[in-house]
Amino acid sequence: MSGDEVLVLIVSVIIAVLLWGKSIYETLRVRSCPSSNSGIQLIPLGVPLLCAGALYYVLRRYASHDVRDSATYTTFYVIMGAAWVGAAMRVWELLGINTRDDLIERGNTAAAFAIFGALIAITFCFAGGNVGDGPGWWVVVFAALLSTGSLFLLWCALDRLGGLGEAITVDRDPASGLRAAGYLIGSGVILGRAVAGNWVSAGATIVDFGVLGWPVLVVFSLAVILERFLRPNAQAPQRSVLFFGLPVFLAVIAASSWYLKVKS
């Protein structure tokens, strides 16, 4: 490994340990309280392991040959991914849904669904930046910034136009949380695929991102329209997960999976 890669590795280890260590501590502290018996509060422990496994799979199958064939570089990018997802989740929490407050301490099921979706979506965004051949780690960072930043912008717009954040944190509506998870994961799949591929230049990456990533605007537009009809209201402060959450979640996941298969 080169000197800059060693430095990035050290920084990634520090960030991952600090952020995920804090999350694990907060989860275990709350779980130790006799009044805490909600299994959803274990999401900060279990889902990140699932994300790490998914990233490892992508690296071993679709990353450049020097990463696929090297345990050292595979570990390097898994650790970088842990730091990336941890840091990105802290940024995402600033947009309205807080893992500690809404999930760990309050056991909010709606927030649990949304946080699950955000973790998976950010992982897809980072994993996509690792697909294909490139000259170094900075290419992964550039691509992941492009996909993750777009995910956050779309979430902010959807929250503002569709009122998802309030439905999740104030109304505590699980159906809204599950729909949010679907929107996030579907968008993460599309955006991750949009930044995947062999590196040519920053400009070419941005062009390809636009060409391959535009379907995410379809997901966004449909989400805005659906939320106007499906979100809670005074007559129905909580909606049925089975009828108002699960069908949308499954439809978005199916559509994004089809997109990924077609563009593979």
C-alpha angles and dihedrals in degrees: 000000000000124000095259091049091053089050092049090048092052092048091047092051091051093048094045094047094047097045100039093037089056091048092049092048093051092047095049092044092056093041089056090063113099091227092058112088104138114124092204088073087072091069092097087059104040107033096055088057089052089050091050090051092050092049091048090052092052092048093050094047109031111017123102116290094253089058096042092051097045125072088195095058093040089055090045093057094042089056091045088051092052090053092045095051092044093051094042091052090055089054091046090052089058086064092067117284114086121198095208098042102035102031113021099037102028100031091224107182093198090054090047091059093047094047090048089053093047093051093051093043094051090047090054090049092053095040091055090058089059096055115104136012122311141159098250153323093297090067089059091049092050093050093044091050089053094050099037093045090052090049091054094047091051091048092051091051093046092049091050096046100034103033093228096146093057092044089054103040102030105026091032089213110174093199090059090049092051092049089049089053090053093049091048097046093044091050091046091054092051095043092045091052091046092062095041121105142070116319118249104153141320090261093051090048091054092048092049089047090058094044095049101030103053093097087072086073088059090055090048095048093048090047092054091050095045094048091058089063104030105042119102121272139178092278094046110026090173127030129211111267090209095056105023103033115025099051092053092044093051093043094053093045091049092049094048091046089052090050091051092050093049093048096044 
